[in-house]
Amino acid sequence: MEYNIDLQIDKQSLIETKSFLIKIGNKESNWLGDVSIHHQATDKFRLLEAVLLDHRLNVVRKIKAKDVYTKNADSRSTFFDDHLEDKFSLRHNQFPYYIKYSYRIIKRDFLFLAYWIPQYYSNVSTISSSLSLTRPMDYEIHLDSIGEFTYSSTRAAGLITEKWSIKQPKKIGKADFSPPATESLQQISIVPSDINYGVKGSHASWEDFGEWVANLNSGLDLLPEEEIATLKKKFGHIEDQDTLIKKLYHHLQDNTRYINVSLDIGGMKPHPAEYVLINKYGDCKALTIYMKALLNAFGIPSFYTLVESGSNPKSIRENFPSQQFDHVILCVPT
């Protein structure tokens, strides 16, 4: 398999072009001929090429527009979002054969440039892979890498093009008590120094990144005055703060449920507390904001906090401030 990504920054848009050449050697590998491409509805998506090649790399069939099926992307954790899935099949019955396809996505809003792992499939060998980034010379980035790559750069007409490539990146198998595979696989992560995603911010430090998150959430943790009055009538008699916090949390549990609706800027901006109050549901971000609003009603300070979750959570990269977390929680100072 060959897997390449070309990125270009053009007038604050990110142009991402991905290309694949995959050899399918037997019937058991035929699943690789079913291609699925994910993108957001707000992106400009274009399938550039999709062809089936025989063992001598002669063209057998080309995908046409009518062969591509577009649907809402399936998600086990999301009730509704704006992610789309383009699907087509390049399966063949004579082995070996190759499939070759490429596509382009233009993103207007983006928080990161690349989280690139050259081993595309965990169970399929990658022969070669590359990542290139072309940007104006005054467009600053932050980069973090694991592993060794062949690197080159060129400068021309006010642009700099950097390229990282690798031959036969290593495959990581599963082992008991091992760290997450994403911490061991060769990879490169790139984010823009300046954030212009929802609100302006910076990746310069964790403090700057935290300020961006706070500004993104600004004004969301407010409830209508009539709701605050209802809450104070119900819980205002409780003097012990710990008991009050528990009561407010049980109030959230009794009156809301978890439903993830992920729209607009990647689903990263929470729905306001009033949205949860009216609809009686929200995702982890929205329910956290709602709990924060409940505490605000009684003058109890709290902090919206990004966390990594799961049975084998990734470590925080202290030298690389970025959005690398799965969930949020609410921290109440004691």
C-alpha positions as CSV (number, residue, x, y, z in Angstrom):
1,M,0.0,0.0,0.0
2,E,1.1,3.6,-0.8
3,Y,-0.5,6.4,1.1
4,N,0.3,10.1,0.6
5,I,-1.2,13.4,2.0
6,D,-0.6,16.8,0.5
7,L,-1.7,19.9,2.5
8,Q,-1.8,23.5,1.3
9,I,-2.7,26.7,3.2
10,D,-4.4,29.1,0.9
11,K,-6.2,32.2,2.1
12,Q,-6.8,30.7,5.5
13,S,-8.3,27.6,3.9
14,L,-6.8,24.1,4.3
15,I,-6.6,22.1,1.1
16,E,-6.1,18.4,1.9
17,T,-5.4,15.9,-0.9
18,K,-5.1,12.2,-0.1
19,S,-4.0,9.5,-2.5
20,F,-3.9,5.7,-2.2
21,L,-2.5,2.8,-4.2
22,I,-3.5,-0.5,-2.7
23,K,-2.6,-4.0,-3.9
24,I,-5.3,-6.7,-3.2
25,G,-3.7,-10.1,-3.4
26,N,-6.5,-12.6,-2.5
27,K,-10.2,-13.0,-1.8
28,E,-9.6,-12.5,2.0
29,S,-8.3,-9.0,1.3
30,N,-11.2,-8.1,-1.1
31,W,-12.8,-5.9,1.6
32,L,-10.1,-3.3,0.8
33,G,-12.0,-2.7,-2.5
34,D,-14.9,-1.1,-0.6
35,V,-13.9,2.5,-0.1
36,S,-15.4,4.9,2.5
37,I,-14.4,8.6,2.7
38,H,-15.6,10.7,5.6
39,H,-15.9,14.5,5.5
40,Q,-18.1,17.3,6.9
41,A,-21.0,18.8,5.1
42,T,-19.3,22.2,5.4
43,D,-16.3,21.0,3.6
44,K,-15.8,21.2,-0.2
45,F,-15.3,17.6,-1.2
46,R,-14.2,16.3,-4.6
47,L,-13.3,12.7,-5.6
48,L,-10.4,13.3,-8.0
49,E,-9.8,9.7,-9.2
50,A,-10.9,6.2,-8.5
51,V,-9.8,3.3,-10.7
52,L,-9.4,-0.5,-10.7
53,L,-6.2,-1.8,-12.1
54,D,-5.1,-5.3,-13.1
55,H,-1.9,-6.9,-11.9
56,R,0.0,-5.1,-14.7
57,L,-1.5,-1.7,-13.6
58,N,-3.7,-1.5,-16.6
59,V,-7.0,0.3,-16.1
60,V,-9.9,-2.1,-15.8
61,R,-12.7,0.2,-14.6
62,K,-13.1,3.8,-13.5
63,I,-15.6,5.0,-10.9
64,K,-18.2,7.4,-12.2
65,A,-20.3,9.9,-10.3
66,K,-23.3,7.6,-10.3
67,D,-21.2,4.9,-8.6
68,V,-20.6,7.0,-5.5
69,Y,-23.2,6.8,-2.7
70,T,-23.2,9.7,-0.2
71,K,-24.9,9.2,3.2
72,N,-24.8,10.5,6.8
73,A,-21.8,8.9,8.5
74,D,-22.7,6.3,11.0
75,S,-21.8,6.9,14.6
76,R,-22.5,4.8,17.6
77,S,-22.2,7.7,20.0
78,T,-23.8,10.5,18.1
79,F,-27.6,11.0,17.5
80,F,-27.0,13.5,14.7
81,D,-24.0,15.3,13.2
82,D,-22.9,16.9,9.9
83,H,-20.4,14.3,8.9
84,L,-20.9,12.6,5.5
85,E,-19.6,9.4,4.1
86,D,-18.9,8.8,0.4
87,K,-18.9,5.1,-0.5
88,F,-18.0,3.2,-3.7
89,S,-16.7,-0.3,-4.5
90,L,-13.7,-1.3,-6.7
91,R,-13.9,-5.0,-6.0
92,H,-12.6,-7.4,-8.6
93,N,-12.5,-11.2,-9.0
94,Q,-9.1,-11.7,-10.5
95,F,-6.1,-11.5,-8.2
96,P,-3.9,-9.7,-7.6
97,Y,-5.3,-6.4,-8.6
98,Y,-4.9,-2.8,-7.5
99,I,-7.2,0.1,-6.6
100,K,-6.1,3.7,-6.9
101,Y,-8.0,6.6,-5.7
102,S,-7.5,10.2,-4.5
103,Y,-9.7,13.0,-3.2
104,R,-9.6,16.6,-2.1
105,I,-11.2,18.3,0.8
106,I,-11.1,22.1,1.3
107,K,-11.8,23.1,4.9
108,R,-12.7,26.7,5.9
109,D,-12.6,26.0,9.6
110,F,-9.9,23.8,11.1
111,L,-8.1,23.4,14.4
112,F,-5.3,21.1,13.3
113,L,-3.4,20.6,10.1
114,A,-2.4,17.0,10.4
115,Y,-2.5,14.1,12.8
116,W,-0.6,11.7,10.4
117,I,0.2,8.1,11.1
118,P,1.8,6.6,8.0
119,Q,0.5,3.1,8.8
120,Y,-3.0,3.6,7.5
121,Y,-4.5,0.2,8.3
122,S,-3.2,-1.7,11.3
123,N,-3.5,-5.0,9.5
124,V,-2.2,-4.0,6.0
125,S,1.4,-3.4,5.2
126,T,2.3,0.1,4.0
127,I,5.2,0.2,1.6
128,S,5.6,4.0,1.5
129,S,3.9,7.0,2.9
130,S,4.4,10.8,2.9
131,L,3.0,14.0,4.2
132,S,3.7,17.4,2.6
133,L,2.7,20.9,3.8
134,T,2.9,24.0,1.7
135,R,2.3,27.3,3.6
136,P,3.2,31.0,3.4
137,M,6.5,31.6,5.1
138,D,4.8,33.8,7.7
139,Y,2.3,31.1,8.6
140,E,3.6,29.6,11.8
141,I,3.0,26.1,13.0
142,H,3.7,23.8,16.0
143,L,4.9,20.3,15.2
144,D,5.4,17.2,17.2
145,S,6.8,13.9,15.9
146,I,7.4,10.3,17.0
147,G,9.9,8.3,15.0
148,E,12.3,9.1,12.2
149,F,11.4,10.4,8.8
150,T,13.1,11.5,5.6
151,Y,12.7,15.3,5.5
152,S,13.1,17.9,2.8
153,S,12.0,21.5,2.3
154,T,11.9,24.0,-0.5
155,R,11.2,27.7,-0.6
156,A,9.8,29.6,-3.6
157,A,7.5,32.6,-4.2
158,G,6.9,33.3,-0.6
159,L,5.9,29.7,0.2
160,I,7.7,26.9,2.1
161,T,7.0,23.3,1.3
162,E,8.0,20.7,3.8
163,K,7.8,16.9,3.2
164,W,8.1,13.9,5.5
165,S,8.3,10.4,4.1
166,I,8.9,6.9,5.3
167,K,9.4,3.5,3.8
168,Q,7.6,0.5,5.5
169,P,6.5,2.1,8.7
170,K,6.4,-0.3,11.6
171,K,3.3,-2.1,12.6
172,I,2.3,-2.2,16.3
173,G,0.6,-5.3,17.6
174,K,-1.6,-5.5,20.7
175,A,0.0,-6.5,24.0
176,D,-1.4,-6.6,27.6
177,F,-0.7,-3.5,29.7
178,S,1.0,-1.7,26.7
179,P,0.5,2.0,26.2
180,P,-2.0,3.1,23.5
181,A,-0.7,2.3,20.0
182,T,-0.9,5.9,19.0
183,E,1.9,6.6,21.5
184,S,4.2,4.1,19.8
185,L,3.4,4.4,16.1
186,Q,5.5,6.7,14.0
187,Q,3.5,9.9,13.5
188,I,3.6,13.7,12.9
189,S,1.1,16.2,14.4
190,I,0.9,19.8,13.2
191,V,-1.3,22.6,14.4
192,P,-1.3,26.3,13.4
193,S,0.3,28.6,15.9
194,D,-2.7,30.9,15.8
195,I,-6.2,29.5,16.2
196,N,-9.1,30.9,14.2
197,Y,-11.7,28.4,14.9
198,G,-14.9,29.6,16.5
199,V,-12.9,32.3,18.2
200,K,-9.3,33.5,17.9
201,G,-6.7,31.9,20.1
202,S,-3.2,30.4,20.2
203,H,-1.4,27.0,20.5
204,A,1.6,28.8,21.9
205,S,1.1,27.3,25.4
206,W,-1.4,25.3,27.4
207,E,-2.4,28.5,29.1
208,D,-3.1,30.1,25.7
209,F,-5.0,27.0,24.6
210,G,-7.1,26.9,27.8
211,E,-7.9,30.6,27.3
212,W,-9.2,29.7,23.8
213,V,-11.4,27.0,25.2
214,A,-12.7,29.4,27.9
215,N,-13.5,32.1,25.2
216,L,-15.2,29.4,23.0
217,N,-17.5,28.6,25.9
218,S,-18.0,32.2,27.1
219,G,-21.6,33.1,28.0
220,L,-22.9,29.5,27.6
221,D,-23.2,28.7,31.3
222,L,-26.2,31.0,32.0
223,L,-29.8,30.1,32.9
224,P,-33.0,32.2,32.6
225,E,-33.8,34.2,35.8
226,E,-37.1,32.3,36.2
227,E,-35.2,29.0,36.3
228,I,-32.7,30.3,38.8
229,A,-35.6,31.4,41.0
230,T,-37.1,27.9,40.7
231,L,-33.8,26.3,41.7
232,K,-33.3,28.6,44.7
233,K,-36.9,27.8,45.9
234,K,-36.1,24.1,45.7
235,F,-32.5,24.0,47.0
236,G,-32.0,27.4,48.6
237,H,-32.5,26.0,52.1
238,I,-29.4,23.8,51.9
239,E,-26.5,25.4,53.8
240,D,-23.8,22.8,53.4
241,Q,-22.1,23.3,50.0
242,D,-21.1,19.7,49.5
243,T,-24.7,18.6,50.1
244,L,-25.9,21.3,47.7
245,I,-23.5,20.2,44.9
246,K,-24.8,16.6,45.3
247,K,-28.4,17.7,45.1
248,L,-27.7,19.8,42.0
249,Y,-26.0,16.9,40.3
250,H,-28.9,14.6,41.1
251,H,-31.2,17.3,39.7
252,L,-29.2,17.1,36.4
253,Q,-29.4,13.3,36.4
254,D,-33.1,13.3,37.0
255,N,-34.0,15.9,34.4
256,T,-31.6,15.3,31.5
257,R,-30.2,12.5,29.4
258,Y,-27.1,12.0,27.2
259,I,-27.6,12.6,23.5
260,N,-24.8,13.8,21.2
261,V,-25.7,16.3,18.6
262,S,-22.5,17.4,16.9
263,L,-22.7,20.3,14.4
264,D,-20.9,23.4,13.2
265,I,-17.3,23.7,14.2
266,G,-16.6,20.0,14.7
267,G,-19.0,19.7,17.5
268,M,-16.5,21.3,19.8
269,K,-18.5,24.2,21.1
270,P,-21.0,23.1,23.7
271,H,-24.7,23.8,23.5
272,P,-25.7,26.5,26.0
273,A,-27.2,25.6,29.4
274,E,-30.6,26.9,28.3
275,Y,-30.5,24.5,25.3
276,V,-30.2,21.6,27.8
277,L,-32.8,23.1,30.0
278,I,-35.3,23.3,27.2
279,N,-34.5,20.0,25.4
280,K,-33.7,17.9,28.5
281,Y,-30.6,16.4,26.8
282,G,-27.0,17.2,25.8
283,D,-23.6,15.6,25.1
284,C,-20.8,15.5,27.7
285,K,-19.9,19.2,26.9
286,A,-23.4,20.5,27.0
287,L,-24.2,18.6,30.3
288,T,-21.0,19.9,31.8
289,I,-22.0,23.5,30.8
290,Y,-25.5,22.9,32.3
291,M,-24.0,21.7,35.6
292,K,-21.7,24.7,35.6
293,A,-24.8,26.9,35.2
294,L,-26.5,25.2,38.1
295,L,-23.5,25.9,40.3
296,N,-23.3,29.5,39.1
297,A,-26.9,30.0,40.2
298,F,-25.7,29.5,43.8
299,G,-22.3,31.3,43.5
300,I,-20.3,28.1,43.4
301,P,-17.2,28.4,41.1
302,S,-16.3,25.5,38.8
303,F,-14.0,24.8,35.9
304,Y,-14.8,23.2,32.5
305,T,-12.0,20.7,32.1
306,L,-10.8,18.6,29.1
307,V,-9.8,15.1,29.9
308,E,-8.7,11.9,28.2
309,S,-10.9,8.9,28.9
310,G,-11.2,5.2,28.1
311,S,-9.6,2.0,29.5
312,N,-6.2,2.9,28.0
313,P,-6.0,6.7,27.8
314,K,-3.3,8.5,26.0
315,S,-0.7,10.5,27.8
316,I,-0.7,14.3,27.7
317,R,2.0,15.7,25.4
318,E,3.2,18.5,27.6
319,N,5.2,20.2,24.9
320,F,2.3,20.1,22.4
321,P,-0.8,22.1,23.4
322,S,-3.7,20.9,21.3
323,Q,-7.2,19.3,21.2
324,Q,-6.3,15.7,22.1
325,F,-9.0,14.8,24.6
326,D,-12.1,12.7,24.4
327,H,-14.4,14.1,27.1
328,V,-14.9,17.0,29.5
329,I,-15.6,17.1,33.2
330,L,-16.4,19.8,35.7
331,C,-13.9,20.6,38.5
332,V,-15.2,22.2,41.6
333,P,-12.5,23.8,43.9
334,T,-12.5,22.6,47.5
